[in-house]
Amino acid sequence: MFFFALFFLGIVGGRPVLLTTLAIFVLVTLGQLSQSDSAVWITWTNEILLFFAIGILIAEAWKKVDLSSHVWAFYLGIALLVLCAFPALPPQIVHPAMHISVILTLIGTLALQDRYPETKSRLLSVLGDASYSIYLSHTILMIVLFEALAQLSLEGVTQFVVVTATTVVACALVGVLIHWTVERPMTRNLRKRFVSGERSEGA
């Protein structure tokens, strides 16, 4: 909600991309310079907000640049993610590597779409439609999943594969279920209420 509030202010200011990304970078910088125990301050200045800003910039670049020659980014991102599963790597390397992996995988996914624009996938279409429900529900579900999976005596690559596969599939299925049973009916009802109301007033 905080991110959407920032984006709303950017729209009101007439420069949503510039103002939103600038606000995020300023907030994260302030968070690095000033330490606080306040949950609000920690949340609103957390460096994870940079992913929103980077996502916006990548989306803007995708509108203007043909990424079809950068499919390599997808495979490099996946390889980097798998590499992070090896226990020999120290945390100070693993965390930045995982962040870079996310960015590369996103760029590579867009590159695949540019290279194969005619390719259609029912599964990916469903996941795309349910992406907001997945986004809202996955962190809560992962808390439960990690508690359950922690009971398994797994280590290293085996642990990585089992945990990753389980959480990805479970979060996707729950997100799609929420999309079908909550998000779509709620959106449909809101559209009927407000769109029909606007038409009635216009008539």
mmCIF file of the C-alpha atoms, coordinates in Angstrom:
data_MODEL
# 
_entry.id   MODEL 
# 
loop_
_atom_site.group_PDB 
_atom_site.id 
_atom_site.type_symbol 
_atom_site.label_atom_id 
_atom_site.label_alt_id 
_atom_site.label_comp_id 
_atom_site.label_asym_id 
_atom_site.label_entity_id 
_atom_site.label_seq_id 
_atom_site.pdbx_PDB_ins_code 
_atom_site.Cartn_x 
_atom_site.Cartn_y 
_atom_site.Cartn_z 
_atom_site.occupancy 
_atom_site.B_iso_or_equiv 
_atom_site.pdbx_formal_charge 
_atom_site.auth_seq_id 
_atom_site.auth_comp_id 
_atom_site.auth_asym_id 
_atom_site.auth_atom_id 
_atom_site.pdbx_PDB_model_num 
ATOM 1   C CA . MET A 1 1   ? 0.000   0.000   0.000   1.00 0.00 ? 1   MET A CA 1 
ATOM 2   C CA . PHE A 1 2   ? 2.913   2.318   0.755   1.00 0.00 ? 2   PHE A CA 1 
ATOM 3   C CA . PHE A 1 3   ? 4.342   1.740   -2.718  1.00 0.00 ? 3   PHE A CA 1 
ATOM 4   C CA . PHE A 1 4   ? 0.996   2.463   -4.367  1.00 0.00 ? 4   PHE A CA 1 
ATOM 5   C CA . ALA A 1 5   ? 0.691   5.638   -2.298  1.00 0.00 ? 5   ALA A CA 1 
ATOM 6   C CA . LEU A 1 6   ? 4.098   6.724   -3.603  1.00 0.00 ? 6   LEU A CA 1 
ATOM 7   C CA . PHE A 1 7   ? 3.066   5.941   -7.166  1.00 0.00 ? 7   PHE A CA 1 
ATOM 8   C CA . PHE A 1 8   ? -0.197  7.849   -6.713  1.00 0.00 ? 8   PHE A CA 1 
ATOM 9   C CA . LEU A 1 9   ? 1.764   10.909  -5.599  1.00 0.00 ? 9   LEU A CA 1 
ATOM 10  C CA . GLY A 1 10  ? 3.976   10.487  -8.659  1.00 0.00 ? 10  GLY A CA 1 
ATOM 11  C CA . ILE A 1 11  ? 0.908   10.441  -10.904 1.00 0.00 ? 11  ILE A CA 1 
ATOM 12  C CA . VAL A 1 12  ? -0.490  13.537  -9.206  1.00 0.00 ? 12  VAL A CA 1 
ATOM 13  C CA . GLY A 1 13  ? 2.889   15.214  -9.712  1.00 0.00 ? 13  GLY A CA 1 
ATOM 14  C CA . GLY A 1 14  ? 2.747   14.420  -13.431 1.00 0.00 ? 14  GLY A CA 1 
ATOM 15  C CA . ARG A 1 15  ? 5.969   12.358  -13.468 1.00 0.00 ? 15  ARG A CA 1 
ATOM 16  C CA . PRO A 1 16  ? 5.125   8.961   -11.955 1.00 0.00 ? 16  PRO A CA 1 
ATOM 17  C CA . VAL A 1 17  ? 8.305   7.155   -13.016 1.00 0.00 ? 17  VAL A CA 1 
ATOM 18  C CA . LEU A 1 18  ? 10.726  9.903   -12.046 1.00 0.00 ? 18  LEU A CA 1 
ATOM 19  C CA . LEU A 1 19  ? 9.056   10.949  -8.794  1.00 0.00 ? 19  LEU A CA 1 
ATOM 20  C CA . THR A 1 20  ? 8.318   7.419   -7.569  1.00 0.00 ? 20  THR A CA 1 
ATOM 21  C CA . THR A 1 21  ? 11.801  6.052   -8.216  1.00 0.00 ? 21  THR A CA 1 
ATOM 22  C CA . LEU A 1 22  ? 13.399  9.196   -6.798  1.00 0.00 ? 22  LEU A CA 1 
ATOM 23  C CA . ALA A 1 23  ? 11.293  8.953   -3.630  1.00 0.00 ? 23  ALA A CA 1 
ATOM 24  C CA . ILE A 1 24  ? 12.272  5.298   -3.174  1.00 0.00 ? 24  ILE A CA 1 
ATOM 25  C CA . PHE A 1 25  ? 15.987  5.974   -3.589  1.00 0.00 ? 25  PHE A CA 1 
ATOM 26  C CA . VAL A 1 26  ? 15.794  8.886   -1.142  1.00 0.00 ? 26  VAL A CA 1 
ATOM 27  C CA . LEU A 1 27  ? 13.933  6.813   1.448   1.00 0.00 ? 27  LEU A CA 1 
ATOM 28  C CA . VAL A 1 28  ? 16.354  3.887   1.195   1.00 0.00 ? 28  VAL A CA 1 
ATOM 29  C CA . THR A 1 29  ? 19.300  6.275   1.499   1.00 0.00 ? 29  THR A CA 1 
ATOM 30  C CA . LEU A 1 30  ? 17.759  7.834   4.612   1.00 0.00 ? 30  LEU A CA 1 
ATOM 31  C CA . GLY A 1 31  ? 17.282  4.365   6.033   1.00 0.00 ? 31  GLY A CA 1 
ATOM 32  C CA . GLN A 1 32  ? 20.975  3.618   5.566   1.00 0.00 ? 32  GLN A CA 1 
ATOM 33  C CA . LEU A 1 33  ? 22.010  6.898   7.186   1.00 0.00 ? 33  LEU A CA 1 
ATOM 34  C CA . SER A 1 34  ? 19.610  6.845   10.135  1.00 0.00 ? 34  SER A CA 1 
ATOM 35  C CA . GLN A 1 35  ? 18.943  3.793   12.294  1.00 0.00 ? 35  GLN A CA 1 
ATOM 36  C CA . SER A 1 36  ? 15.641  3.397   14.141  1.00 0.00 ? 36  SER A CA 1 
ATOM 37  C CA . ASP A 1 37  ? 13.687  0.701   15.972  1.00 0.00 ? 37  ASP A CA 1 
ATOM 38  C CA . SER A 1 38  ? 10.410  2.022   14.557  1.00 0.00 ? 38  SER A CA 1 
ATOM 39  C CA . ALA A 1 39  ? 8.643   -0.649  12.496  1.00 0.00 ? 39  ALA A CA 1 
ATOM 40  C CA . VAL A 1 40  ? 7.226   2.047   10.209  1.00 0.00 ? 40  VAL A CA 1 
ATOM 41  C CA . TRP A 1 41  ? 10.632  3.590   9.572   1.00 0.00 ? 41  TRP A CA 1 
ATOM 42  C CA . ILE A 1 42  ? 12.268  0.214   8.971   1.00 0.00 ? 42  ILE A CA 1 
ATOM 43  C CA . THR A 1 43  ? 9.509   -0.750  6.500   1.00 0.00 ? 43  THR A CA 1 
ATOM 44  C CA . TRP A 1 44  ? 9.417   2.537   4.610   1.00 0.00 ? 44  TRP A CA 1 
ATOM 45  C CA . THR A 1 45  ? 13.194  2.735   4.226   1.00 0.00 ? 45  THR A CA 1 
ATOM 46  C CA . ASN A 1 46  ? 13.959  -0.951  3.672   1.00 0.00 ? 46  ASN A CA 1 
ATOM 47  C CA . GLU A 1 47  ? 16.320  -1.614  0.790   1.00 0.00 ? 47  GLU A CA 1 
ATOM 48  C CA . ILE A 1 48  ? 13.886  -4.169  -0.627  1.00 0.00 ? 48  ILE A CA 1 
ATOM 49  C CA . LEU A 1 49  ? 11.960  -1.123  -1.920  1.00 0.00 ? 49  LEU A CA 1 
ATOM 50  C CA . LEU A 1 50  ? 14.724  -0.793  -4.509  1.00 0.00 ? 50  LEU A CA 1 
ATOM 51  C CA . PHE A 1 51  ? 13.195  -3.774  -6.307  1.00 0.00 ? 51  PHE A CA 1 
ATOM 52  C CA . PHE A 1 52  ? 10.095  -1.670  -7.005  1.00 0.00 ? 52  PHE A CA 1 
ATOM 53  C CA . ALA A 1 53  ? 12.237  1.135   -8.416  1.00 0.00 ? 53  ALA A CA 1 
ATOM 54  C CA . ILE A 1 54  ? 14.334  -1.256  -10.496 1.00 0.00 ? 54  ILE A CA 1 
ATOM 55  C CA . GLY A 1 55  ? 11.167  -2.941  -11.788 1.00 0.00 ? 55  GLY A CA 1 
ATOM 56  C CA . ILE A 1 56  ? 9.801   0.434   -12.895 1.00 0.00 ? 56  ILE A CA 1 
ATOM 57  C CA . LEU A 1 57  ? 13.048  1.328   -14.683 1.00 0.00 ? 57  LEU A CA 1 
ATOM 58  C CA . ILE A 1 58  ? 13.213  -2.068  -16.409 1.00 0.00 ? 58  ILE A CA 1 
ATOM 59  C CA . ALA A 1 59  ? 9.582   -1.693  -17.551 1.00 0.00 ? 59  ALA A CA 1 
ATOM 60  C CA . GLU A 1 60  ? 10.343  1.752   -18.964 1.00 0.00 ? 60  GLU A CA 1 
ATOM 61  C CA . ALA A 1 61  ? 13.445  0.451   -20.747 1.00 0.00 ? 61  ALA A CA 1 
ATOM 62  C CA . TRP A 1 62  ? 11.465  -2.482  -22.182 1.00 0.00 ? 62  TRP A CA 1 
ATOM 63  C CA . LYS A 1 63  ? 9.076   -0.048  -23.858 1.00 0.00 ? 63  LYS A CA 1 
ATOM 64  C CA . LYS A 1 64  ? 11.948  1.555   -25.757 1.00 0.00 ? 64  LYS A CA 1 
ATOM 65  C CA . VAL A 1 65  ? 14.546  -1.187  -26.238 1.00 0.00 ? 65  VAL A CA 1 
ATOM 66  C CA . ASP A 1 66  ? 14.335  -4.532  -28.032 1.00 0.00 ? 66  ASP A CA 1 
ATOM 67  C CA . LEU A 1 67  ? 15.618  -7.041  -25.489 1.00 0.00 ? 67  LEU A CA 1 
ATOM 68  C CA . SER A 1 68  ? 15.383  -10.089 -27.752 1.00 0.00 ? 68  SER A CA 1 
ATOM 69  C CA . SER A 1 69  ? 19.183  -10.423 -27.918 1.00 0.00 ? 69  SER A CA 1 
ATOM 70  C CA . HIS A 1 70  ? 19.476  -10.593 -24.136 1.00 0.00 ? 70  HIS A CA 1 
ATOM 71  C CA . VAL A 1 71  ? 17.877  -13.991 -23.495 1.00 0.00 ? 71  VAL A CA 1 
ATOM 72  C CA . TRP A 1 72  ? 21.192  -14.962 -21.906 1.00 0.00 ? 72  TRP A CA 1 
ATOM 73  C CA . ALA A 1 73  ? 20.151  -12.913 -18.864 1.00 0.00 ? 73  ALA A CA 1 
ATOM 74  C CA . PHE A 1 74  ? 17.408  -15.433 -18.065 1.00 0.00 ? 74  PHE A CA 1 
ATOM 75  C CA . TYR A 1 75  ? 19.751  -18.421 -18.017 1.00 0.00 ? 75  TYR A CA 1 
ATOM 76  C CA . LEU A 1 76  ? 22.446  -16.513 -16.136 1.00 0.00 ? 76  LEU A CA 1 
ATOM 77  C CA . GLY A 1 77  ? 19.892  -15.422 -13.536 1.00 0.00 ? 77  GLY A CA 1 
ATOM 78  C CA . ILE A 1 78  ? 18.685  -18.994 -12.990 1.00 0.00 ? 78  ILE A CA 1 
ATOM 79  C CA . ALA A 1 79  ? 22.269  -20.307 -12.830 1.00 0.00 ? 79  ALA A CA 1 
ATOM 80  C CA . LEU A 1 80  ? 23.178  -17.650 -10.278 1.00 0.00 ? 80  LEU A CA 1 
ATOM 81  C CA . LEU A 1 81  ? 20.155  -18.575 -8.166  1.00 0.00 ? 81  LEU A CA 1 
ATOM 82  C CA . VAL A 1 82  ? 21.170  -22.256 -8.182  1.00 0.00 ? 82  VAL A CA 1 
ATOM 83  C CA . LEU A 1 83  ? 24.731  -21.282 -7.284  1.00 0.00 ? 83  LEU A CA 1 
ATOM 84  C CA . CYS A 1 84  ? 23.403  -19.525 -4.173  1.00 0.00 ? 84  CYS A CA 1 
ATOM 85  C CA . ALA A 1 85  ? 22.210  -22.902 -2.878  1.00 0.00 ? 85  ALA A CA 1 
ATOM 86  C CA . PHE A 1 86  ? 25.728  -24.127 -2.193  1.00 0.00 ? 86  PHE A CA 1 
ATOM 87  C CA . PRO A 1 87  ? 26.471  -23.880 1.543   1.00 0.00 ? 87  PRO A CA 1 
ATOM 88  C CA . ALA A 1 88  ? 30.121  -22.985 0.955   1.00 0.00 ? 88  ALA A CA 1 
ATOM 89  C CA . LEU A 1 89  ? 29.190  -19.475 -0.169  1.00 0.00 ? 89  LEU A CA 1 
ATOM 90  C CA . PRO A 1 90  ? 29.193  -16.866 2.611   1.00 0.00 ? 90  PRO A CA 1 
ATOM 91  C CA . PRO A 1 91  ? 25.963  -14.891 3.273   1.00 0.00 ? 91  PRO A CA 1 
ATOM 92  C CA . GLN A 1 92  ? 27.590  -11.598 2.258   1.00 0.00 ? 92  GLN A CA 1 
ATOM 93  C CA . ILE A 1 93  ? 27.931  -13.042 -1.242  1.00 0.00 ? 93  ILE A CA 1 
ATOM 94  C CA . VAL A 1 94  ? 24.685  -15.026 -1.364  1.00 0.00 ? 94  VAL A CA 1 
ATOM 95  C CA . HIS A 1 95  ? 22.322  -12.124 -0.650  1.00 0.00 ? 95  HIS A CA 1 
ATOM 96  C CA . PRO A 1 96  ? 23.645  -9.740  -3.343  1.00 0.00 ? 96  PRO A CA 1 
ATOM 97  C CA . ALA A 1 97  ? 23.860  -12.648 -5.783  1.00 0.00 ? 97  ALA A CA 1 
ATOM 98  C CA . MET A 1 98  ? 20.205  -13.526 -5.212  1.00 0.00 ? 98  MET A CA 1 
ATOM 99  C CA . HIS A 1 99  ? 19.207  -9.906  -5.803  1.00 0.00 ? 99  HIS A CA 1 
ATOM 100 C CA . ILE A 1 100 ? 21.177  -9.803  -9.043  1.00 0.00 ? 100 ILE A CA 1 
ATOM 101 C CA . SER A 1 101 ? 19.597  -13.139 -10.013 1.00 0.00 ? 101 SER A CA 1 
ATOM 102 C CA . VAL A 1 102 ? 16.095  -11.656 -9.647  1.00 0.00 ? 102 VAL A CA 1 
ATOM 103 C CA . ILE A 1 103 ? 16.978  -8.694  -11.871 1.00 0.00 ? 103 ILE A CA 1 
ATOM 104 C CA . LEU A 1 104 ? 18.652  -10.827 -14.536 1.00 0.00 ? 104 LEU A CA 1 
ATOM 105 C CA . THR A 1 105 ? 15.770  -13.314 -14.591 1.00 0.00 ? 105 THR A CA 1 
ATOM 106 C CA . LEU A 1 106 ? 13.257  -10.504 -15.085 1.00 0.00 ? 106 LEU A CA 1 
ATOM 107 C CA . ILE A 1 107 ? 15.249  -8.972  -17.922 1.00 0.00 ? 107 ILE A CA 1 
ATOM 108 C CA . GLY A 1 108 ? 15.703  -12.401 -19.480 1.00 0.00 ? 108 GLY A CA 1 
ATOM 109 C CA . THR A 1 109 ? 11.984  -13.168 -19.231 1.00 0.00 ? 109 THR A CA 1 
ATOM 110 C CA . LEU A 1 110 ? 11.157  -9.952  -21.077 1.00 0.00 ? 110 LEU A CA 1 
ATOM 111 C CA . ALA A 1 111 ? 13.828  -10.837 -23.632 1.00 0.00 ? 111 ALA A CA 1 
ATOM 112 C CA . LEU A 1 112 ? 12.180  -14.219 -24.219 1.00 0.00 ? 112 LEU A CA 1 
ATOM 113 C CA . GLN A 1 113 ? 8.870   -12.455 -24.805 1.00 0.00 ? 113 GLN A CA 1 
ATOM 114 C CA . ASP A 1 114 ? 10.498  -10.110 -27.310 1.00 0.00 ? 114 ASP A CA 1 
ATOM 115 C CA . ARG A 1 115 ? 12.181  -12.994 -29.121 1.00 0.00 ? 115 ARG A CA 1 
ATOM 116 C CA . TYR A 1 116 ? 9.106   -15.229 -29.228 1.00 0.00 ? 116 TYR A CA 1 
ATOM 117 C CA . PRO A 1 117 ? 6.138   -12.809 -29.280 1.00 0.00 ? 117 PRO A CA 1 
ATOM 118 C CA . GLU A 1 118 ? 3.766   -15.360 -30.842 1.00 0.00 ? 118 GLU A CA 1 
ATOM 119 C CA . THR A 1 119 ? 4.336   -17.972 -28.142 1.00 0.00 ? 119 THR A CA 1 
ATOM 120 C CA . LYS A 1 120 ? 1.301   -18.401 -25.892 1.00 0.00 ? 120 LYS A CA 1 
ATOM 121 C CA . SER A 1 121 ? 1.119   -20.238 -22.592 1.00 0.00 ? 121 SER A CA 1 
ATOM 122 C CA . ARG A 1 122 ? -2.130  -20.839 -20.742 1.00 0.00 ? 122 ARG A CA 1 
ATOM 123 C CA . LEU A 1 123 ? -0.229  -21.530 -17.518 1.00 0.00 ? 123 LEU A CA 1 
ATOM 124 C CA . LEU A 1 124 ? 1.791   -18.308 -17.684 1.00 0.00 ? 124 LEU A CA 1 
ATOM 125 C CA . SER A 1 125 ? -1.355  -16.374 -18.579 1.00 0.00 ? 125 SER A CA 1 
ATOM 126 C CA . VAL A 1 126 ? -3.140  -17.704 -15.490 1.00 0.00 ? 126 VAL A CA 1 
ATOM 127 C CA . LEU A 1 127 ? -0.140  -16.917 -13.279 1.00 0.00 ? 127 LEU A CA 1 
ATOM 128 C CA . GLY A 1 128 ? 0.052   -13.436 -14.767 1.00 0.00 ? 128 GLY A CA 1 
ATOM 129 C CA . ASP A 1 129 ? -3.612  -12.770 -14.034 1.00 0.00 ? 129 ASP A CA 1 
ATOM 130 C CA . ALA A 1 130 ? -3.153  -14.035 -10.475 1.00 0.00 ? 130 ALA A CA 1 
ATOM 131 C CA . SER A 1 131 ? 0.163   -12.252 -9.904  1.00 0.00 ? 131 SER A CA 1 
ATOM 132 C CA . TYR A 1 132 ? -1.293  -9.644  -7.554  1.00 0.00 ? 132 TYR A CA 1 
ATOM 133 C CA . SER A 1 133 ? -2.989  -12.269 -5.390  1.00 0.00 ? 133 SER A CA 1 
ATOM 134 C CA . ILE A 1 134 ? 0.241   -14.283 -5.377  1.00 0.00 ? 134 ILE A CA 1 
ATOM 135 C CA . TYR A 1 135 ? 2.169   -11.174 -4.384  1.00 0.00 ? 135 TYR A CA 1 
ATOM 136 C CA . LEU A 1 136 ? -0.158  -10.385 -1.479  1.00 0.00 ? 136 LEU A CA 1 
ATOM 137 C CA . SER A 1 137 ? -0.408  -13.925 -0.117  1.00 0.00 ? 137 SER A CA 1 
ATOM 138 C CA . HIS A 1 138 ? 2.996   -15.508 -0.685  1.00 0.00 ? 138 HIS A CA 1 
ATOM 139 C CA . THR A 1 139 ? 4.890   -13.983 2.258   1.00 0.00 ? 139 THR A CA 1 
ATOM 140 C CA . ILE A 1 140 ? 2.275   -15.146 4.771   1.00 0.00 ? 140 ILE A CA 1 
ATOM 141 C CA . LEU A 1 141 ? 2.156   -18.620 3.263   1.00 0.00 ? 141 LEU A CA 1 
ATOM 142 C CA . MET A 1 142 ? 5.956   -18.883 3.178   1.00 0.00 ? 142 MET A CA 1 
ATOM 143 C CA . ILE A 1 143 ? 6.135   -18.363 6.955   1.00 0.00 ? 143 ILE A CA 1 
ATOM 144 C CA . VAL A 1 144 ? 4.010   -21.477 7.416   1.00 0.00 ? 144 VAL A CA 1 
ATOM 145 C CA . LEU A 1 145 ? 5.866   -23.434 4.744   1.00 0.00 ? 145 LEU A CA 1 
ATOM 146 C CA . PHE A 1 146 ? 9.317   -22.610 6.110   1.00 0.00 ? 146 PHE A CA 1 
ATOM 147 C CA . GLU A 1 147 ? 8.252   -23.693 9.614   1.00 0.00 ? 147 GLU A CA 1 
ATOM 148 C CA . ALA A 1 148 ? 7.033   -27.005 8.215   1.00 0.00 ? 148 ALA A CA 1 
ATOM 149 C CA . LEU A 1 149 ? 10.000  -27.563 5.902   1.00 0.00 ? 149 LEU A CA 1 
ATOM 150 C CA . ALA A 1 150 ? 12.453  -26.777 8.700   1.00 0.00 ? 150 ALA A CA 1 
ATOM 151 C CA . GLN A 1 151 ? 11.384  -30.058 10.302  1.00 0.00 ? 151 GLN A CA 1 
ATOM 152 C CA . LEU A 1 152 ? 12.964  -31.963 7.409   1.00 0.00 ? 152 LEU A CA 1 
ATOM 153 C CA . SER A 1 153 ? 16.601  -32.966 7.783   1.00 0.00 ? 153 SER A CA 1 
ATOM 154 C CA . LEU A 1 154 ? 17.767  -31.462 4.515   1.00 0.00 ? 154 LEU A CA 1 
ATOM 155 C CA . GLU A 1 155 ? 20.940  -29.565 3.632   1.00 0.00 ? 155 GLU A CA 1 
ATOM 156 C CA . GLY A 1 156 ? 22.666  -27.896 0.705   1.00 0.00 ? 156 GLY A CA 1 
ATOM 157 C CA . VAL A 1 157 ? 21.380  -28.316 -2.827  1.00 0.00 ? 157 VAL A CA 1 
ATOM 158 C CA . THR A 1 158 ? 18.744  -30.885 -1.802  1.00 0.00 ? 158 THR A CA 1 
ATOM 159 C CA . GLN A 1 159 ? 17.283  -28.447 0.686   1.00 0.00 ? 159 GLN A CA 1 
ATOM 160 C CA . PHE A 1 160 ? 17.352  -25.664 -1.912  1.00 0.00 ? 160 PHE A CA 1 
ATOM 161 C CA . VAL A 1 161 ? 15.543  -27.745 -4.541  1.00 0.00 ? 161 VAL A CA 1 
ATOM 162 C CA . VAL A 1 162 ? 12.877  -29.082 -2.160  1.00 0.00 ? 162 VAL A CA 1 
ATOM 163 C CA . VAL A 1 163 ? 12.186  -25.739 -0.461  1.00 0.00 ? 163 VAL A CA 1 
ATOM 164 C CA . THR A 1 164 ? 12.190  -23.768 -3.718  1.00 0.00 ? 164 THR A CA 1 
ATOM 165 C CA . ALA A 1 165 ? 9.955   -26.207 -5.604  1.00 0.00 ? 165 ALA A CA 1 
ATOM 166 C CA . THR A 1 166 ? 7.512   -26.547 -2.699  1.00 0.00 ? 166 THR A CA 1 
ATOM 167 C CA . THR A 1 167 ? 7.189   -22.830 -2.009  1.00 0.00 ? 167 THR A CA 1 
ATOM 168 C CA . VAL A 1 168 ? 6.918   -21.826 -5.680  1.00 0.00 ? 168 VAL A CA 1 
ATOM 169 C CA . VAL A 1 169 ? 4.212   -24.381 -6.439  1.00 0.00 ? 169 VAL A CA 1 
ATOM 170 C CA . ALA A 1 170 ? 2.296   -23.825 -3.195  1.00 0.00 ? 170 ALA A CA 1 
ATOM 171 C CA . CYS A 1 171 ? 2.401   -20.028 -3.421  1.00 0.00 ? 171 CYS A CA 1 
ATOM 172 C CA . ALA A 1 172 ? 1.311   -20.130 -7.052  1.00 0.00 ? 172 ALA A CA 1 
ATOM 173 C CA . LEU A 1 173 ? -1.595  -22.495 -6.360  1.00 0.00 ? 173 LEU A CA 1 
ATOM 174 C CA . VAL A 1 174 ? -2.825  -20.529 -3.334  1.00 0.00 ? 174 VAL A CA 1 
ATOM 175 C CA . GLY A 1 175 ? -2.463  -17.235 -5.215  1.00 0.00 ? 175 GLY A CA 1 
ATOM 176 C CA . VAL A 1 176 ? -4.465  -18.549 -8.172  1.00 0.00 ? 176 VAL A CA 1 
ATOM 177 C CA . LEU A 1 177 ? -7.133  -19.878 -5.809  1.00 0.00 ? 177 LEU A CA 1 
ATOM 178 C CA . ILE A 1 178 ? -7.410  -16.481 -4.097  1.00 0.00 ? 178 ILE A CA 1 
ATOM 179 C CA . HIS A 1 179 ? -7.548  -14.783 -7.488  1.00 0.00 ? 179 HIS A CA 1 
ATOM 180 C CA . TRP A 1 180 ? -10.429 -16.991 -8.651  1.00 0.00 ? 180 TRP A CA 1 
ATOM 181 C CA . THR A 1 181 ? -12.419 -16.987 -5.410  1.00 0.00 ? 181 THR A CA 1 
ATOM 182 C CA . VAL A 1 182 ? -11.755 -13.491 -4.021  1.00 0.00 ? 182 VAL A CA 1 
ATOM 183 C CA . GLU A 1 183 ? -10.065 -11.075 -6.427  1.00 0.00 ? 183 GLU A CA 1 
ATOM 184 C CA . ARG A 1 184 ? -12.109 -11.750 -9.577  1.00 0.00 ? 184 ARG A CA 1 
ATOM 185 C CA . PRO A 1 185 ? -15.551 -11.763 -7.886  1.00 0.00 ? 185 PRO A CA 1 
ATOM 186 C CA . MET A 1 186 ? -14.653 -8.643  -5.891  1.00 0.00 ? 186 MET A CA 1 
ATOM 187 C CA . THR A 1 187 ? -13.376 -6.817  -8.983  1.00 0.00 ? 187 THR A CA 1 
ATOM 188 C CA . ARG A 1 188 ? -16.439 -7.867  -10.953 1.00 0.00 ? 188 ARG A CA 1 
ATOM 189 C CA . ASN A 1 189 ? -18.802 -6.612  -8.245  1.00 0.00 ? 189 ASN A CA 1 
ATOM 190 C CA . LEU A 1 190 ? -16.946 -3.314  -7.867  1.00 0.00 ? 190 LEU A CA 1 
ATOM 191 C CA . ARG A 1 191 ? -17.051 -2.753  -11.620 1.00 0.00 ? 191 ARG A CA 1 
ATOM 192 C CA . LYS A 1 192 ? -20.771 -3.434  -11.705 1.00 0.00 ? 192 LYS A CA 1 
ATOM 193 C CA . ARG A 1 193 ? -21.366 -1.039  -8.833  1.00 0.00 ? 193 ARG A CA 1 
ATOM 194 C CA . PHE A 1 194 ? -19.215 1.866   -9.972  1.00 0.00 ? 194 PHE A CA 1 
ATOM 195 C CA . VAL A 1 195 ? -19.333 1.509   -13.771 1.00 0.00 ? 195 VAL A CA 1 
ATOM 196 C CA . SER A 1 196 ? -23.084 0.963   -13.840 1.00 0.00 ? 196 SER A CA 1 
ATOM 197 C CA . GLY A 1 197 ? -23.458 3.862   -11.408 1.00 0.00 ? 197 GLY A CA 1 
ATOM 198 C CA . GLU A 1 198 ? -21.473 6.173   -13.676 1.00 0.00 ? 198 GLU A CA 1 
ATOM 199 C CA . ARG A 1 199 ? -23.559 5.133   -16.676 1.00 0.00 ? 199 ARG A CA 1 
ATOM 200 C CA . SER A 1 200 ? -26.775 5.745   -14.770 1.00 0.00 ? 200 SER A CA 1 
ATOM 201 C CA . GLU A 1 201 ? -25.626 9.220   -13.795 1.00 0.00 ? 201 GLU A CA 1 
ATOM 202 C CA . GLY A 1 202 ? -24.540 9.932   -17.353 1.00 0.00 ? 202 GLY A CA 1 
ATOM 203 C CA . ALA A 1 203 ? -27.924 8.835   -18.664 1.00 0.00 ? 203 ALA A CA 1 
# 
